[in-house]
C-alpha cells in the first residue's frame, strides 16, 4: 500500500482510525495547509484507503474498511515470517550459548 507510505498520509490514516473527520478537523490536527491535506486525501481516496461523504458544505472522510482488511492481511503475512525468523534466531542463540567459547578452551 504505497498510498500510506508517505508520512503525511500515514498521519491522516492514524487520525481516521479514531473515526470520521472533516477536512477542517484534519487540517487543525496536523497543522498543515488545507490544499495539502486535500491533495493527500484525494490520493488516499483514489487508492481506496478512504471514503468521502458530503455533509452540507463539509467533506467527511473515513477509512475504507475493506482496504484496511487487505492491508492487515498483507501485514499478517510478514508477521508470520518475522515470527518464524525470530524463533530460529532464538534457537540459534540458545545453541550458541551451550557451545564453549574457543578462546576459553585454548586457555586464554
C-alpha positions in Angstrom: 0.0 0.0 0.0 2.2 2.8 -1.2 -0.5 5.4 -0.6 0.1 5.3 3.1 3.9 5.0 2.9 4.1 8.8 2.7 4.4 10.2 6.3 1.6 12.9 6.0 -0.8 10.3 4.5 0.1 7.9 7.3 -0.7 10.6 9.8 -4.1 11.2 8.2 -4.8 7.4 8.3 -3.8 7.4 12.0 -6.3 10.3 12.7 -9.1 8.5 10.8 -8.7 5.3 12.7 -10.4 7.0 15.6 -13.4 7.8 13.4 -14.6 10.0 10.5 -13.1 13.5 10.3 -13.8 16.6 8.3 -11.1 18.2 6.2 -11.0 21.1 8.6 -10.5 18.8 11.6 -7.6 17.1 9.8 -6.1 20.4 8.9 -6.3 21.5 12.5 -4.9 18.3 13.9 -1.9 18.1 11.6 -1.2 21.8 11.3 -0.9 21.5 7.5 -2.5 23.7 4.9 -5.9 22.8 3.6 -4.7 22.4 0.0 -2.0 20.0 1.1 -4.4 17.9 3.2 -7.0 17.8 0.4 -4.3 16.6 -2.0 -3.3 13.8 0.3 -7.0 12.9 1.0 -7.6 12.8 -2.8 -4.7 10.4 -3.3 -5.9 8.2 -0.4 -9.4 8.1 -1.9 -8.0 7.2 -5.3 -6.1 4.3 -3.7 -9.3 3.2 -2.0 -8.0 3.8 1.5 -10.6 6.4 2.5 -14.2 7.1 1.6 -15.7 10.6 1.4 -19.2 11.8 2.1 -20.6 15.3 1.8 -22.4 16.8 4.7 -23.7 20.3 3.8 -20.5 22.2 2.9 -18.2 19.7 4.6 -16.5 16.6 3.2 -16.2 13.9 5.8 -13.5 11.2 5.4 -13.4 7.8 6.9 -11.2 4.8 6.5 -12.5 2.2 3.9 -12.8 -1.0 5.9 -12.0 -3.3 3.1 -8.8 -1.6 2.3 -7.7 -1.8 5.9 -8.6 -5.5 6.0 -6.4 -6.0 2.9 -3.6 -4.1 4.5 -3.9 -6.1 7.7 -3.9 -9.4 5.8 -0.8 -8.3 3.9 1.0 -7.3 7.2 0.0 -10.6 8.9 2.0 -12.4 6.2 5.1 -10.6 7.3 4.3 -11.0 10.9 4.3 -14.8 10.5 7.6 -14.6 8.5 9.3 -12.5 11.1 8.0 -14.6 14.0 9.5 -17.7 12.3 12.8 -15.9 11.8 12.9 -14.7 15.4 12.2 -18.2 16.6 15.1 -19.5 14.5 17.4 -16.8 15.8 16.4 -17.6 19.4 17.1 -21.3 18.8 20.5 -20.4 17.3 21.4 -18.1 20.2 20.4 -20.8 22.7 22.6 -23.4 20.9 25.5 -20.9 20.7 25.3 -20.3 24.5 25.8 -24.0 25.1 29.0 -24.2 22.9 32.0 -23.2 25.0 34.0 -20.2 23.6 37.1 -21.4 21.7 39.2 -18.8 23.5 38.3 -20.4 26.9 39.1 -23.9 25.6 42.6 -22.8 24.5 43.4 -21.3 27.8 43.1 -17.7 27.1 
